[in-house]
Amino acid sequence: MLSELIWYFRQKDRKLWFFLNFSFIGFGVLDILARLPKLGHYLINNSTGKIYLVVTIIALCYLPWLTSVLFKYKKNKKS
């Protein structure tokens, strides 16, 4: 079911596919924080921890975009 949904979004709407990637990454980070309560409490209770958390989520969200840009650059450079 999930693989069919992902295939549909990849074929039909590229912008929505990026949004789904970002939301899955955000859910993954929140899941890790829920499974590691000491780390989660440390990050949420400290003001610098909140900054680290937001920066980590933003960096993970841009990772798929950055890799796609790098692969396109390498492909164009070979041609």
LUMGU-179911 format. One record per residue (C-alpha): residue number from 1; residue in one letter; x, y, z. Coordinates in steps of 0.001 Angstrom, whole numbers. Example, Ala and Ser with C-alpha at 12.3 -4.5 7.8 and 13.67 -1.06 7.14 Angstrom:
BEGIN
[1,'A',[12300,-4500,7800]]
[2,'S',[13670,-1060,7140]]
end
This chain:
BEGIN
[1,'M',[0,0,0]]
[2,'L',[2695,2482,991]]
[3,'S',[4883,1556,-1964]]
[4,'E',[1938,2063,-4344]]
[5,'L',[1224,5442,-2780]]
[6,'I',[4855,6497,-3122]]
[7,'W',[4933,5301,-6751]]
[8,'Y',[1782,7292,-7510]]
[9,'F',[3191,10509,-6065]]
[10,'R',[6523,10054,-7825]]
[11,'Q',[4767,9707,-11182]]
[12,'K',[2110,12386,-10804]]
[13,'D',[3384,15264,-8726]]
[14,'R',[7047,15920,-8029]]
[15,'K',[6451,18725,-5521]]
[16,'L',[4236,16539,-3390]]
[17,'W',[6898,13813,-3493]]
[18,'F',[9436,16193,-1922]]
[19,'F',[6905,17138,750]]
[20,'L',[6383,13464,1559]]
[21,'N',[10147,12948,1835]]
[22,'F',[10447,15859,4239]]
[23,'S',[7536,14696,6364]]
[24,'F',[8931,11145,6588]]
[25,'I',[12292,12548,7703]]
[26,'G',[10625,14751,10319]]
[27,'F',[8604,11810,11618]]
[28,'G',[11790,9741,11758]]
[29,'V',[13579,12342,13879]]
[30,'L',[10600,12594,16227]]
[31,'D',[10475,8796,16456]]
[32,'I',[14147,8659,17438]]
[33,'L',[13539,11293,20114]]
[34,'A',[10579,9309,21445]]
[35,'R',[12630,6107,21633]]
[36,'L',[15586,7804,23329]]
[37,'P',[13919,9727,26169]]
[38,'K',[17106,11069,27774]]
[39,'L',[18255,12628,24516]]
[40,'G',[14761,13900,23766]]
[41,'H',[14359,15550,27168]]
[42,'Y',[17795,17130,26887]]
[43,'L',[17077,18573,23448]]
[44,'I',[13611,19860,24303]]
[45,'N',[14443,21355,27725]]
[46,'N',[17527,23345,26698]]
[47,'S',[17285,26346,24411]]
[48,'T',[20435,25289,22555]]
[49,'G',[19009,21783,22276]]
[50,'K',[15948,23168,20504]]
[51,'I',[18215,24940,18035]]
[52,'Y',[20170,21716,17428]]
[53,'L',[16915,19842,16885]]
[54,'V',[15561,22345,14366]]
[55,'V',[18878,22506,12480]]
[56,'T',[19050,18697,12343]]
[57,'I',[15528,18424,10934]]
[58,'I',[16211,21131,8343]]
[59,'A',[19508,19507,7312]]
[60,'L',[17854,16105,6941]]
[61,'C',[15065,17652,4890]]
[62,'Y',[17514,19173,2426]]
[63,'L',[19579,15993,2101]]
[64,'P',[17420,14302,-612]]
[65,'W',[17315,17538,-2604]]
[66,'L',[21074,18000,-2331]]
[67,'T',[21810,14447,-3453]]
[68,'S',[19505,14799,-6463]]
[69,'V',[21237,18050,-7433]]
[70,'L',[24674,16443,-7109]]
[71,'F',[23663,13430,-9216]]
[72,'K',[22287,15699,-11937]]
[73,'Y',[25500,17744,-11867]]
[74,'K',[27643,14608,-12220]]
[75,'K',[25469,13334,-15067]]
[76,'N',[25726,16668,-16918]]
[77,'K',[29471,16851,-16319]]
[78,'K',[30028,13431,-17950]]
[79,'S',[28121,14451,-21092]]
end
